[in-house]
Amino acid sequence: MIDLQPIFKAVRQASGLTRRVQEIHLAHSEKAGKEPVTIADYGSQALLCRAISRDFPDDAVLAEESGSQFSELVADDQRAEIVRLVGEILGEPVTEADVIGWLDHGRGRDAERTWVIDPIDGTKGFIAMRRYSIAVGLLDRGMVIAGVLGSPGYPTPDGKGLLFHAQRGAAYVEPMAGGKANRVAVSTRSKPRDLRVVQSVERDHSALELMAKIYGELGINAEKQVEGIDSQDKYAMLACGDADLYLRLPREAKPKHRAWDHAAGAALVQAAGGVVTDIDGSLLDFTTGAILSNNMGMVVSNGQNHDHILEVVQAAMPQA
């Protein structure tokens, strides 16, 4: 079993940094394709990759951001600010070169194990002060074997969120601020009228109209039972029984699902006893790099009636 404690610490540090960026309302830039990215993404990834470089130095890393993006897209004053914040979080001097080196650690390396990182999953939710996740999945020769998911916006009495983690067929949750880890499991709800369904907030992410039709076919009242949630918090909700079904169906013929949007979440749900498949019932294929090019969509459930849900989804999908 892999000691994930260094990753837990890094996720907690990243959570502190991202909250700090929200508090001081730092600006965001745009990457190619007009996808918003705050400077918090770079700081979060630097902290995560720093931990990997120290505790798992020979492993590969597949991450969303890069040192060149940080250098080219972020203004001088904002680069200085994120370097200062990373140093403040770590309690030690940090240079811009340090941050760039951590951002690129493990990139392009050929190794049996690969850490798949989304430093802020749900960036639009982060910018809009909604929910977001700090996601770290671990692949062993392309198979998901562990996941850590920081959810700073998960509703909690202390307002600090939750930390989810999973490996070896067991999933756990503990307070983001630290405390006892409790094992979690998916729900056993099966009646359509009792199901709690989650889906993406952003229209670009899923075929929401098609999914609404499928909900009707399944006997689910979309107005009352379906909630829009940003990020892999949807997977976390499935893992701990706060939700029962999550569909992500493509709006285009050849979707580009990104590995870092699903690796940590898939590990969580599977370890908690749930089921994560493509729309044809096959497992998600993480052997293809950054893009899950062999997968059309995601059907994530507590395992109750999963085969029936797949049948309804397949029948509703447009024929090529």
Secondary structure, DSSP 8 states (H G I E B T S, - for coil): ----HHHHHHHHHHHHHHHHHHHHT--EEE-TTS-EEEHHHHHHHHHHHHHHHHHSTTSEEEES--HHHHHHHS-HHHHHHHHHHHHHHHTS---HHHHHHHHTTTBT---SEEEEEEEEESHHHHHTTS--EEEEEEEETTEEEEEEEEETTS--TTSS-EEEEEETTEEEEEETT----EEE------SGGG--EEE-SSGGGS-HHHHHHHHHHHT--HHHHEEE--TTHHHHHHHTTS-SEEEE--SSSS---BGGGTHHHHHHHHHTT-EEE-TTS----GGGTTB-TT---EEEE-STTHHHHHHHHHHHS---
